[in-house]
Amino acid sequence: MLSRRSFVALQHRNFRLIWIGLLVSFSGSMMQNAALLWHVSLLVSPERKGLALGLVGLVRVLPVIVFSLISGVVADAWDRRKLMLFTQTAAAVVSLALALLAFNGLSVAWPIYALAALGSAVGAFDLPARQALVPMLVPREHLPNAITLNTIMFQTASVVGPAIGGLLIATTSVGWAYLANAVSFAFVIAALLMMRHVPAREPSVGGSRDDVSLHAALEGLRFVFRSPLIRSTMLLDFFATFFSSATALLPIFAQDILQVGATGYGWLYAAPAVGAMVTSAAMVPLTERMRRRGPVLLWAVAGFGLATVVFGLSRSFWLTFFCLAMTGATDTVSMIIRNIVRQFETPDRLRGRMIGVNMVFFMGGPQLGELEAGVVANWLGATFSVVSGGIARAGAAAVAVAGDRRTRDRQHRRRTDAAEIGHSKRQPQSALRAQSKLFSANSASFAVFLIRRRQ
């Protein structure tokens, strides 16, 4: 049940300001994301549509891969609020450029790809600064609530933005969707300017910041790969999303399979966020009391895969909408768990770099997955592409469950053997290192095992 404590992080003025500003800005960004795919689908021939839509994912992920390490270092070295002011302004300029091209009758797709890549490069610097800023705006005990409220904010924007975007496209043109997004950045810029007494770093953490350098970037990379819990959740994130990212194919389903037009497309694009928003609200009072996060994480991954399979087979708008909503609901559960784990496991001086490395996994998986989905759709059809991806994701969860059981069985046998030879006092300290080597090939089951150990 929701209570005042469910929104305790909003009692802090600075967090409340950025939360409201980002709600408006993200609504515009999600509107633009939906409009961009629709725009590309109108500029290419039907036989090239799947590949053309998949290429959007490729041009978006390349800047993330290139800039992920350095952007995390910048977020740790510079004032995060000022860095966000720069990135939000730059993103608004990109949106204005898209609007001008659309209003002037753009007839080829390559300028859209170029601006999408530029916007992704800006986002690569914005996201580490934005996520690393949150722990400086609320006390540590309110951080899980702030993360959950940020998830609610993002999912609300993901419903409102595409729904309004679909209506704008149907009644006017894609140019107005781009322009609306450009205006939306003014709200988060105003929120950043209105903040008071934002510390340069988390007050409870001592030490000095690192300069922007290759050494600092590699330190963040080493931290991630030497932290089994963080590393394993990132690998799980990447592989689970790579096989079941079908967002880029929604214009094909809306135009050719379901035949619901731009308005219906907007709602289909928003459907995952509808499920995610409901789930996020339900999880607000549960995040601080949740136990057994590992099994919950795997059930969420499996549920996403099964919902994707039904979505691919559906020929009903409402069944498709429901299945997409279920993908959003299950993905939100796993996302909240992963974000809480990573924020608590990372010191503030490395938080920006951790988020930068994480971008490669949580953005690289879906975006490369969209390319994979587009290529498969171009060869074998959109339905086969979506269904096969859902089966792969559900299968990965099943393998992870089996691996988790083997992990616990081996752990139990190791403890029993240690007790029999009189080394039971040394076993708890050595068990985690032994399991890290044993299960490095099965990141999902290892992530679940580690989460169990921390609870």
C-alpha positions in Angstrom: 0.0 0.0 0.0 1.3 3.5 -0.9 1.9 5.9 1.9 3.8 9.2 2.5 6.9 7.1 3.1 6.5 5.8 -0.5 7.5 9.2 -1.7 9.9 10.2 1.0 12.7 11.1 -1.4 10.5 13.9 -2.9 10.7 15.7 0.5 14.2 16.8 -0.6 13.9 20.0 -2.6 16.7 19.4 -5.1 15.6 15.9 -5.9 12.1 17.1 -6.3 13.1 19.8 -8.8 15.2 17.4 -11.0 12.5 14.8 -10.8 9.8 17.1 -12.1 12.1 18.6 -14.8 13.2 15.2 -16.0 9.6 14.0 -16.1 8.8 16.6 -18.7 12.1 16.2 -20.5 11.9 12.4 -20.7 8.4 12.7 -22.1 9.8 14.7 -24.9 12.7 12.4 -25.5 10.4 9.3 -25.6 8.2 11.2 -28.1 11.2 11.8 -30.2 12.5 8.2 -30.0 9.1 7.0 -31.3 8.9 9.7 -34.0 12.4 8.9 -35.2 11.7 5.2 -36.0 8.4 6.2 -37.7 10.2 8.8 -39.7 12.8 6.3 -40.9 10.1 3.8 -41.9 8.5 6.4 -44.1 11.7 7.2 -46.0 12.8 3.6 -47.1 11.3 1.0 -49.3 9.2 -1.8 -47.7 11.7 -4.5 -48.5 14.5 -2.5 -46.7 12.3 -1.4 -43.7 13.5 -4.0 -41.2 17.2 -3.4 -41.8 16.7 0.4 -41.9 15.0 0.4 -38.6 17.6 -1.9 -37.1 20.4 0.5 -38.2 18.9 3.1 -35.8 20.0 0.9 -32.9 23.5 0.5 -34.4 24.1 4.3 -34.8 22.8 4.9 -31.3 25.1 2.3 -29.7 28.4 3.2 -31.4 28.8 6.5 -29.5 28.0 4.8 -26.3 30.7 2.2 -26.8 33.2 4.9 -27.8 32.5 7.4 -25.0 31.3 5.2 -22.1 34.7 5.1 -20.2 35.6 8.8 -20.7 32.0 10.0 -19.9 32.1 8.2 -16.6 35.5 9.8 -15.7 34.1 13.2 -16.7 31.1 12.7 -14.4 33.4 11.8 -11.5 35.8 14.7 -12.2 33.5 17.6 -13.0 30.5 19.2 -11.3 27.7 16.9 -12.3 25.0 19.6 -12.2 27.0 21.8 -14.6 27.7 18.9 -16.8 24.0 18.2 -17.1 23.4 21.8 -18.0 25.7 21.4 -21.0 24.4 18.0 -22.1 20.7 19.0 -21.9 21.4 22.2 -23.9 23.3 20.1 -26.6 20.4 17.6 -26.7 17.9 20.4 -27.3 20.0 21.6 -30.3 20.0 18.1 -31.8 16.2 18.0 -31.5 15.9 21.4 -33.2 18.0 20.2 -36.1 15.8 17.2 -36.5 12.7 19.4 -36.5 14.2 21.8 -39.1 15.0 18.8 -41.4 11.5 17.4 -41.0 9.8 20.7 -41.7 11.9 21.1 -44.9 10.7 17.8 -46.4 13.7 15.5 -45.7 13.6 12.7 -48.3 16.6 10.5 -47.3 17.3 8.7 -44.0 21.0 9.3 -43.5 20.7 12.7 -41.8 18.4 11.1 -39.2 21.1 8.4 -38.6 23.7 11.1 -38.2 21.7 13.2 -35.7 20.6 10.1 -33.8 24.3 9.2 -33.4 25.1 12.8 -32.2 22.2 12.7 -29.7 23.5 9.3 -28.4 26.9 10.8 -27.9 25.4 13.6 -25.9 23.4 11.1 -23.9 26.6 9.1 -23.2 27.8 12.1 -21.1 24.4 13.0 -19.7 23.5 9.6 -18.2 26.5 9.1 -15.9 26.2 12.7 -14.6 22.4 12.3 -14.1 22.5 9.0 -12.3 25.6 9.9 -10.2 23.9 13.1 -9.1 21.0 11.4 -7.4 22.9 10.0 -4.4 24.1 13.6 -3.7 20.5 14.9 -3.5 19.0 12.5 -0.9 20.3 10.8 2.3 21.7 7.3 1.8 18.7 5.7 3.6 16.4 7.3 1.0 18.4 6.2 -2.0 16.4 3.1 -2.8 13.2 5.2 -2.7 14.8 7.8 -5.0 15.8 5.1 -7.5 12.3 3.6 -7.5 10.7 7.1 -8.0 13.1 7.8 -10.8 12.0 4.6 -12.4 8.3 5.6 -12.0 9.2 9.0 -13.5 10.9 7.5 -16.5 8.1 5.0 -17.2 5.4 7.7 -16.8 7.3 9.7 -19.4 7.5 6.6 -21.6 3.7 6.4 -21.6 2.9 10.1 -22.1 5.6 10.8 -24.6 4.9 8.2 -27.3 1.1 8.5 -26.8 1.3 12.2 -27.5 3.9 11.7 -30.2 1.6 9.3 -32.1 -1.2 11.8 -32.0 1.1 14.6 -33.2 2.3 12.5 -36.1 -1.2 11.4 -37.0 -2.6 14.9 -36.9 0.4 17.1 -38.0 3.9 15.7 -38.8 7.0 14.2 -37.1 8.6 17.7 -37.1 6.2 18.8 -34.4 7.3 15.8 -32.2 10.9 16.8 -32.6 10.1 20.4 -31.8 8.2 19.5 -28.7 11.1 17.5 -27.4 13.5 20.5 -28.0 11.2 22.7 -25.8 10.9 20.0 -23.1 14.6 20.3 -22.3 14.0 23.8 -20.9 12.2 22.3 -17.9 15.2 20.2 -16.7 17.6 23.1 -17.4 15.4 25.3 -15.2 15.4 22.7 -12.5 19.2 22.5 -12.5 19.5 26.3 -12.3 17.0 26.4 -9.3 18.9 23.8 -7.2 20.6 25.0 -4.0 23.7 23.8 -2.1 24.4 20.8 -4.3 27.6 19.2 -3.0 30.4 18.5 -5.5 30.4 14.9 -4.2 28.6 12.7 -1.8 29.2 14.3 1.7 29.9 11.0 3.5 32.7 10.0 1.2 36.2 11.3 1.7 39.1 11.6 -0.7 39.6 13.6 -3.9 38.3 13.3 -7.4 40.5 11.9 -10.2 41.4 14.0 -13.2 40.1 13.1 -16.6 42.8 10.6 -17.8 43.2 7.2 -19.3 44.4 5.9 -15.9 41.2 7.1 -14.3 39.1 5.5 -17.0 40.8 2.2 -16.7 40.4 2.4 -12.9 36.6 2.4 -13.4 36.9 -0.5 -15.8 39.0 -2.5 -13.3 36.6 -1.8 -10.5 33.6 -3.2 -12.5 35.4 -6.3 -13.5 36.8 -6.9 -10.0 33.3 -6.6 -8.5 31.6 -9.9 -9.2 28.2 -8.7 -8.2 28.3 -5.6 -10.5 30.0 -7.5 -13.3 27.5 -10.3 -13.3 24.4 -8.1 -13.3 25.8 -6.2 -16.2 26.4 -9.3 -18.2 22.9 -10.6 -17.4 21.5 -7.2 -18.5 23.3 -7.3 -21.9 22.5 -10.9 -22.9 18.9 -10.8 -21.7 18.2 -7.6 -23.7 20.2 -8.5 -26.8 17.9 -11.4 -27.8 14.5 -9.7 -27.2 14.7 -6.1 -28.3 11.9 -5.5 -30.7 11.1 -1.8 -30.3 12.7 -1.0 -33.7 10.2 -3.3 -35.4 7.1 -1.7 -33.9 6.5 0.5 -37.1 6.3 -2.7 -39.1 3.8 -4.2 -36.7 1.7 -1.0 -36.6 1.8 -0.4 -40.4 1.8 -3.8 -42.0 0.6 -6.4 -39.5 -1.9 -4.8 -37.1 -2.6 -1.8 -39.5 -3.3 0.7 -36.7 -1.6 3.8 -38.1 0.5 6.4 -36.3 -1.9 6.7 -33.3 -1.9 3.0 -32.6 1.8 2.9 -33.1 2.2 5.6 -30.4 0.2 3.5 -27.9 2.2 0.3 -28.8 5.4 2.2 -28.2 4.0 3.4 -24.9 2.7 -0.1 -23.8 5.9 -1.3 -22.1 5.9 1.8 -20.1 2.3 1.3 -19.0 3.2 -2.0 -17.4 6.4 -0.6 -16.0 4.7 2.3 -14.4 2.1 0.1 -12.6 4.9 -2.2 -11.5 7.1 0.6 -10.3 4.3 2.0 -8.2 3.6 -1.4 -6.7 7.3 -1.8 -5.8 7.8 1.6 -4.1 6.9 0.2 -0.6 8.7 -3.1 -1.3 12.2 -2.0 -2.3 13.6 -1.5 1.2 12.1 -4.7 2.5 12.6 -7.0 -0.6 14.3 -10.3 0.1 15.4 -13.1 -2.2 16.2 -10.6 -5.0 18.1 -13.2 -7.1 15.1 -15.5 -7.8 12.9 -12.5 -8.5 15.4 -11.2 -11.0 15.4 -14.5 -12.9 11.6 -14.8 -12.9 11.4 -11.3 -14.3 13.8 -12.2 -17.2 11.8 -15.3 -18.0 8.5 -13.4 -17.9 9.9 -10.8 -20.4 10.8 -13.6 -22.8 7.5 -15.3 -22.7 5.5 -12.1 -23.1 7.7 -11.3 -26.2 6.9 -14.6 -27.8 3.1 -14.0 -27.5 3.6 -10.4 -28.8 5.3 -11.7 -31.9 2.5 -14.2 -32.6 -0.4 -11.8 -31.8 -2.6 -10.3 -34.5 -4.8 -8.4 -32.1 -4.0 -4.8 -31.1 -5.1 -5.3 -27.5 -3.3 -8.6 -27.0 -0.2 -7.0 -28.5 -0.6 -4.0 -26.2 -1.0 -6.3 -23.1 2.1 -8.4 -24.0 4.2 -5.3 -24.5 2.9 -4.0 -21.2 4.0 -7.2 -19.5 7.5 -6.8 -21.0 7.7 -3.4 -19.4 6.5 -4.8 -16.1 9.0 -7.6 -15.9 11.8 -5.5 -17.1 11.2 -2.9 -14.4 11.4 -5.5 -11.6 14.8 -6.6 -12.8 16.0 -3.0 -13.5 15.1 -1.8 -10.0 17.0 -4.7 -8.4 20.1 -4.1 -10.6 20.2 -0.4 -10.0 19.9 -0.7 -6.2 22.6 -3.3 -6.1 25.0 -1.2 -8.3 24.5 2.1 -6.4 25.1 0.5 -3.0 28.1 -1.5 -4.2 29.9 1.5 -5.8 31.8 4.2 -3.9 30.9 7.8 -4.9 34.3 8.6 -6.4 33.8 5.7 -8.9 30.1 6.0 -9.4 30.2 7.9 -12.6 32.7 5.5 -14.1 30.7 2.5 -13.1 27.6 4.0 -14.8 29.7 4.8 -17.8 30.8 1.1 -18.1 27.3 0.0 -17.4 26.0 2.0 -20.4 27.8 -0.3 -22.7 25.8 -3.2 -21.3 22.3 -1.8 -20.6 22.3 0.4 -23.7 24.4 -1.8 -25.9 22.3 -4.9 -25.4 19.0 -3.3 -26.5 20.5 -1.3 -29.3 22.5 -4.1 -30.8 19.5 -6.3 -30.2 17.5 -3.9 -32.4 20.1 -4.3 -35.1 19.9 -8.1 -34.8 16.1 -7.9 -34.8 16.1 -5.8 -37.9 18.5 -8.0 -39.8 16.5 -11.2 -38.9 13.3 -9.4 -39.8 14.7 -8.4 -43.2 15.6 -12.0 -44.0 12.9 -14.1 -42.2 10.2 -11.6 -41.3 9.3 -9.5 -38.2 7.2 -12.3 -36.6 10.1 -14.8 -36.6 12.5 -12.2 -35.4 10.4 -11.3 -32.3 9.4 -14.8 -31.4 12.9 -16.3 -31.7 14.2 -13.5 -29.5 11.7 -14.1 -26.8 12.4 -17.8 -26.8 16.2 -17.1 -26.5 15.6 -14.8 -23.5 13.3 -17.3 -21.7 15.8 -20.0 -22.4 18.6 -18.0 -20.9 16.6 -17.6 -17.7 16.0 -21.3 -17.5 19.7 -22.0 -17.9 20.4 -19.5 -15.2 18.0 -21.2 -12.8 19.7 -24.5 -13.4 23.1 -22.9 -12.9 22.0 -21.2 -9.7 20.8 -24.6 -8.3 24.2 -26.1 -9.1 25.9 -23.1 -7.5 24.0 -23.7 -4.2 24.6 -27.4 -4.3 28.4 -27.0 -4.8 28.5 -24.3 -2.1 26.7 -26.6 0.3 29.1 -29.5 -0.5 32.1 -27.2 0.0 30.9 -26.1 3.4 30.2 -29.7 4.4 33.6 -30.8 3.3 35.3 -27.9 5.1 33.5 -28.7 8.3 34.6 -32.3 8.1 38.2 -31.4 7.8 38.1 -28.7 10.5 38.3 -25.7 8.2 34.8 -24.4 8.6 36.0 -21.0 9.9 38.0 -20.3 6.7 35.3 -21.5 4.3 32.9 -18.4 4.3 35.8 -16.1 3.3 37.1 -18.4 0.5 33.7 -19.5 -0.9 32.9 -16.4 -2.7 36.3 -16.3 -4.6 35.9 -20.0 -5.5 32.4 -19.5 -6.8 33.5 -16.4 -8.8 36.0 -18.6 -10.9 33.6 -21.5 -11.1 30.6 -19.5 -12.5 32.3 -16.9 -14.6 30.8 -18.5 -17.7 27.3 -18.3 -16.3 26.8 -14.7 -15.4 23.1 -14.9 -14.7 23.3 -17.8 -12.2 26.3 -16.1 -10.6 24.5 -12.8 -10.2 21.7 -14.6 -8.4 24.1 -16.4 -6.2 25.9 -13.2 -5.2 22.7 -11.4 -4.5 21.7 -14.2 -2.2 24.9 -13.9 -0.3 24.4 -10.1 0.3 20.9 -10.5 1.7 
